Amino acid sequence: MTNAAGTRVFLARLAGVGAFEPNGDQVGRVRDVVVMLRGGHQPPRVLGLVLEVSGRRRIFVPMTRVTSIDASQVILTGTLNMRRFEQRSSETLVMSELFDRRVDLVDGGDSVTIMDVSIEQDRSRDWLVSELFVRRSGTGLRRRGESTVIDWNEVNGLNLTERDQGIENLLATLDKMRAADLANALHDLTPKRRLEVARGLDDERLADVLEELPEDDRVEILQMLEVERAADVLEEMDPDDAADLISELPPATAADLLERMEPEEADDIRRLLSYGDYTAGGMMTTEPVVLSPDATVAEALARVRSSDLSPSLAAQVYVVRPPLETPTGRYLGTTHFQRLLREPPGTLVSAIVESDLEPIGPLTPIAEVTRYFATYNLVAIPVVDEGDHLLGVVTVDDLIDHMLPEDWRDTTSRDVGVTDGY
């Protein structure tokens, strides 16, 4: 039993099997396998293994870390993240949730019990569920029914059902997913079902999901929405993400949507569209935490506590002369969250502002922005114009989005950046 492409691995045999580093040191033992159910006729994707390590702690190991599997061991490579495993709502545990589960056959509707599940690598080296070892109910004096191996799609219940599941039930299934996981689930649905789900989400939730979808999917959804609804959703998106999406639309559609948006929101997006994609201006967000010089530390801390802020935006505040909306009055400097925590609540932010690090201009190319982040270990950089007016900030997540390959969103959230990050 190996991990060569085309070779099946039956997962019941992996229960309790040791996991080892290439040098022979044991890391732990396999306790479960994590899969994600998908829509349509796509088989469940294997995301990784749950290992029990010292102290009975259970951790997640992505399949990208698994170099070989056989009947007696699993070989891993790379650095493992020792954070305790927490199952996401979009994930299914094979041994805990699928083994001994009663399901119905597609052909005939007979009920069978799943006894084992096999997985197999495809040509792109993704691990997918391929077959099920099932047992029928016994009849007469026979306690055990007939056992057989069938394809995964010969039973109901191993995908995000579209044909038989009402939209309300499907929305309930997807409701508690993180935006990135919901985006992955939407990507796997048919276009018709994808639109039905999009229409069933509220504006803010749909905006979060569109920010996580591949380009083709989000353009398709936005163009199929009623135009007023599309404009409302764009207003809920971060301006930089909304600008990226509008730039992908036909010019006439983009112009129509901008006209229907609130003037202030539309002006922010138009300003961002005036810069190149791979410049500081094209990457920045226009809604950082901006304060006047007479604001106090207590006010600053209240602002960064907002749950609507990403960690990188909440990491620091920007002190400027009025007006406080971008483009602001004269930029004075930055105060980091950690410094705010060390100061008395009544201290003015102007008294602790840091101005030794020069901001960047909107035309600064991505290569220079990247070097700036790396050199000074930054999480965000202010962007100012020639008159020292604050235009926005480039955050580290903005930068990473522009550095990753264009198709990075086509992979699952467990695959991207999770090599060491679960």
Sequence and secondary structure as in RCSB ss.txt:
>XXXX:A:sequence
MTNAAGTRVFLARLAGVGAFEPNGDQVGRVRDVVVMLRGGHQPPRVLGLVLEVSGRRRIFVPMTRVTSIDASQVI
LTGTLNMRRFEQRSSETLVMSELFDRRVDLVDGGDSVTIMDVSIEQDRSRDWLVSELFVRRSGTGLRRRGESTVI
DWNEVNGLNLTERDQGIENLLATLDKMRAADLANALHDLTPKRRLEVARGLDDERLADVLEELPEDDRVEILQML
EVERAADVLEEMDPDDAADLISELPPATAADLLERMEPEEADDIRRLLSYGDYTAGGMMTTEPVVLSPDATVAEA
LARVRSSDLSPSLAAQVYVVRPPLETPTGRYLGTTHFQRLLREPPGTLVSAIVESDLEPIGPLTPIAEVTRYFAT
YNLVAIPVVDEGDHLLGVVTVDDLIDHMLPEDWRDTTSRDVGVTDGY
>XXXX:A:secstr
    TT EEEGGGGTT EEE TTS EEEEEEEEEEE  BTT   EEEEEEEE GGG EEEEEGGGEEEE SSEEE
E S    SB    TT EEIIIIITT EEEBTTT  EEEEEEEEEEE TT  EEEEEEEEEEE  TT SEEEEEEE
EGGGBSSSSB  SSS HHHHHHHHTTS HHHHHHHHHHS HHHHHHHHHHS HHHHHHHHTTS HHHHHHHHHHS
 HHHHHHHHHHS HHHHHHHHHTS HHHHHHHHHHS HHHHHHHHHHHTS TTBHHHH BS   EE TT BHHHH
HHHHT TTS HHHHTEEEEESS  SSS SBEEEEEEHHHHHHS TT BGGGS B SS  B TT BHHHHHHHHHH
HT SEEEEE TT BEEEEEEHHHHHHHHS TTGGGS TTTSS TTT 
